[in-house]
């Protein structure tokens, strides 16, 4: 099993920045990718970004150029740096981890992931 704990959410004005963290514990050796998703009230959970252990990152078009995913292996921590925040970025943000899968996987859908954190609220005021 893998446990994920997010932190760093909060209230910020439009144009501001936040950095989310996700501490990973447990069977971390089984992970092949991690990502961030978000869910606004009344909407489906949507992909934000992913980082793959084999290399490479992918971002949703809505956050390209504003958000950056990174990881610190020594701290077993995944980060999401969010800049130039907009009111439409308001959502609960979830950290997710995926075990290895056969084939070429982008890891951009919730079904690609095996473990989820509890979520952290991000609210951007206009």
N, C-alpha and C positions, 0 to 999 in steps of 0.2 A: 504493500500500500504506500501511497504518497499523500502527504498532507501539505496543504497550501494555505497560507494565511496572508491576506492582503492588508495593507494599511496605506495611509497617505491621502485619503479622500478628504473632501471638505467643501467649503463655500468659497468661491472666488469670483471676482468681477470679470466680465468679458475682456479679453486681451491679456489676462493674467496667465500664470503658470502653476502647475502642480506636478509633483512626482509621486507616482504610486510605486509601492514596493510589494513584493510577494516572496515570502520566505518559504523555502521548500525543505521538507524533511521526509524521512522514511527511505524507501527504495529508489533513491534518486538515480541510481545507475541504470534503471530501466527506461528513463526518459529519453525521448529522441527529439522532442520539440516542445516549446511552451508558447502560450499566446495570451492575448488579452481580448476579451469580449465585453460588450456593454448591453444593457437592457434599460430602455426608458419605459415609463409607465404606459401600459396599453400596447406596447410594441414587442416584437420578437427579439430574442437575443441576437445581436449582430457582431460580426467579426470586426476587430479593430486592427490587430497586428499579430504576427507570429515570428518566432526565431527558431531556426532549425539547427540541430546539433551538427549536421553535416555541412552546414553553412547556408547563409542566406536569410534574408528577412522579407516579409511581404506586408504591405500596408493596405488598408482600405483607402479608396480614393478620397474619401471624406476627411482623412487625417494626414494624408501625405504632405510632407513638408512642415508639419506642425508637431507631430508625435514621433518619438524615438523609443524603440525597444532596445534593451540591453540586459546583460546578465553579468553577475560577479560570481564566478565559480567558487572562489574561496569563501564567500559568505552564503553560498547556496541561495542567492537572491536574484529575482527577476525584477526589472524596473520598467516603468513607462513614464517617460518625460513628456509632459503635455504642455505645449506653448501655444500662445495665441488662441486661448480657449474661447469658444463661442457658446451662446445659450443652448444651441442644439447638441452640444457635447454632454449636456446634463443627462446622467444615467447612473445606474449601479454598474460598476466595473468589476469584472470577474477575471481572475487569473486561472489558467488551465494548463494541464500537462498531459502529454501524449506518450504512450508507449510506442515502440518501433512498430511500423507496419510495412508490409510488402509493397513494392511498387513505388512510384513517384507520387508523393503526397504533398500538397501545398500546406495542409493543416489550416484551412481557412473556414471550416464549418464545425459547429459544435460536436457533430458526430465523430470527428476525428480525434476527440480528446477523451481521456479516461478519468481524469481527476479534476476537481473544481474547488476553488476557494469559496468562502462565504459571501464575498462581494464587499465593495466599499463604495459609498455614495459620493458622487461628484456633482456639485450643483454650480452652474455658471449663471450669474445674474447679469442682466443687460443694463 
